[in-house]
Amino acid sequence: METYLIGGGWDEAAASLVYGPFLAAAGPDPVVACLLIDEGVGAADFGRYEAALRTVAPCRPYPVLVPPGGALDPAALEGAAALLVCGGLTPAYGDVLAPHAGLLPAVPYAGFSAGAAVAADLALVGGWRADGIPVCPEETAEDLDEITLRPGLGLVPCTVEVHTAQWGTLARLVETVARGDVAVGVAIDENTLLTVDGSRCGVSGLGRVHLVRAGEATTVRSYRAGETFTLGRG
């Protein structure tokens, strides 16, 4: 089953490009569970995602709100034809979702920002230093100091970085690959969708996806809308 990874962003011109394939895979007028970590404004945050989804295609989104440090009740996802995991503090999403790796409903999955990051086998959840050396802006650190990887959902066979061009986070992923923590990663710009089907990937939206691979030298290649590539080494 394809997995849909969105690098964040709220450009209305990109809505059909980043949400359309996900909603099409979910079927006509699908019920969409929207999982959010609720830090007190979850209902308002859900309204933003609901509006974006409804502008793209007929659908029935509903909120699944989990407080920071809380537990996801799997029953809240029953009956959903698709699952959108939304944005926010990435470590908090990882804490809630990692215990459910391999147990989520077999429905189309879309991850927005944090939801994209935690879809990985090994999730890059934050940090801005590598051995004390800054590698990206401190404000992108997700309340962590050193680059931090934690178990993810295992939906895609690579590590995922988001908000890449906008937040300057490509260097964090490059450092993660270069020092051997992971073999391959993808960094997704805002308003950009990466569709992953096994090891095959396709790009759509307004920005770029940057593929970072380990090897004799760490390599970076950028792809734009309409282009495809395969994950893996070499």
Disulfide bonds with the S-S distance in Angstrom:
none
